[in-house]
Amino acid sequence: MRVIAREIIEAAPERVSSLYRDYARWPQLFPMTIRAVRLIRDEGATKTIEVAHATAGTVVNVMRAVSPDEIELREFKRRYDATFTNRFDRHARGTRYTVTADVKLKGWLRALAFIAAPIARRQITRFVLLPMKRRAESLQSSRGAALR
């Protein structure tokens, strides 16, 4: 199953991308879903991270910086395996942040694949895009205020 969700964020792509790359601050950035993180392995552009999720327990994520404007995150959970491609493209108002999720459902959930895409899109928007938007735009506002 492939799901695409996007949001316009009024901040520079470099700012939005750097927020996502800063895995140590994911618990503050994504407080509804992530409780803690721990770096397991650092291979330069690829980082293996143990993530303590609010409901899914502890899982392994592999984050790979493909380019300055693209980050791939592979996540392995009990109910699914997924690859999330995060794109940070320049837009007239700042950044077009697009998450493309390639999800492989496991077990009995495969039978529900026909209704899973809209649910996954809503969850990506609620738990990833909107928290990134709030944080990036609040940092942008505070930087702008400091420059005045």
C-alpha positions in Angstrom: 0.0 0.0 0.0 1.3 3.5 -0.9 0.0 6.6 0.8 1.0 10.2 0.1 0.4 13.1 2.4 1.7 16.7 2.2 1.6 20.0 4.0 2.9 23.5 3.2 5.1 24.8 6.0 6.0 28.4 6.2 9.7 27.8 7.0 12.8 27.1 4.8 13.2 23.6 3.6 16.6 23.4 5.4 14.9 24.3 8.7 12.2 21.6 8.3 14.7 19.0 7.1 17.0 19.7 10.0 14.1 19.3 12.5 13.4 15.9 11.1 17.1 14.8 11.1 17.4 15.7 14.8 16.2 12.3 16.0 17.3 13.1 19.6 14.5 15.7 19.8 11.8 13.4 18.3 10.1 13.0 21.7 9.6 16.7 21.9 8.7 17.1 18.3 6.3 14.1 18.2 5.1 13.8 21.8 1.8 12.0 21.0 3.7 9.1 19.5 7.3 9.0 20.7 8.4 8.7 24.3 12.2 8.2 23.9 14.9 7.4 21.4 18.3 5.8 21.5 21.0 5.7 18.8 22.0 2.2 18.1 24.4 2.7 15.2 25.7 5.7 13.3 27.0 5.0 9.8 27.2 8.6 8.6 24.1 9.2 6.4 22.4 6.1 7.9 21.4 6.0 11.6 19.8 3.0 13.3 17.5 4.3 16.1 15.6 2.5 18.8 12.3 4.3 19.3 10.0 3.9 22.3 6.6 4.5 20.9 3.6 5.5 23.1 1.5 2.6 22.1 3.7 0.2 19.9 6.5 -0.3 22.4 10.1 -0.2 21.4 10.9 -0.6 17.6 13.8 -0.1 15.4 13.9 2.7 12.8 16.6 3.2 10.2 16.9 6.8 9.0 18.9 7.5 5.8 19.7 10.9 4.4 19.3 10.4 0.7 20.0 14.0 -0.1 19.6 17.4 1.5 15.9 17.4 0.6 15.1 13.8 1.1 15.2 11.5 4.1 14.1 7.9 4.1 12.9 6.3 7.3 12.3 2.5 7.6 10.2 1.4 10.5 9.6 -2.2 11.6 6.5 -2.8 13.8 4.6 -5.8 14.9 1.6 -5.0 12.6 3.5 -3.5 9.6 6.8 -2.7 8.0 7.0 0.7 6.3 9.3 3.0 4.4 8.5 6.7 4.8 10.2 8.9 2.2 10.2 12.5 3.5 10.7 15.2 0.9 11.3 18.9 1.7 10.8 20.9 -1.5 11.0 24.7 -1.9 7.6 26.4 -2.2 6.6 30.0 -2.6 5.4 30.0 1.1 8.4 28.0 2.4 8.4 24.2 2.2 6.2 21.6 0.6 6.7 18.7 3.0 5.6 15.4 1.4 5.6 12.0 3.1 5.2 9.0 0.9 4.6 5.8 2.9 5.1 2.4 1.4 3.5 0.1 4.0 3.4 -3.7 4.2 0.6 -4.8 6.5 1.2 -8.0 8.5 -1.1 -10.9 9.5 -4.9 -10.3 9.6 -4.4 -6.6 8.9 -3.7 -7.5 5.3 -7.4 -8.2 4.9 -8.2 -4.6 5.8 -5.8 -3.0 3.3 -8.7 -1.6 1.2 -9.6 0.8 4.1 -6.1 1.3 5.5 -4.9 4.0 3.1 -7.2 6.9 4.2 -6.5 6.0 7.8 -2.8 6.0 7.3 -3.0 9.3 5.5 -4.8 10.9 8.4 -2.3 9.5 10.9 0.7 10.8 8.9 -1.0 14.2 8.8 -1.9 14.3 12.5 1.2 12.7 14.0 4.0 13.8 11.6 3.1 16.7 9.2 1.1 18.9 11.7 3.7 18.6 14.5 6.5 19.5 12.1 4.4 22.4 10.8 3.8 23.8 14.3 7.4 23.5 15.4 9.0 24.8 12.2 6.6 27.8 12.0 7.0 28.6 15.7 10.8 28.6 15.3 10.4 30.8 12.2 8.2 33.2 14.1 10.6 33.4 17.0 13.6 34.0 14.7 11.7 36.7 12.8 10.8 38.4 16.1 14.4 38.3 17.3 15.5 40.0 14.1 13.1 42.9 14.5 
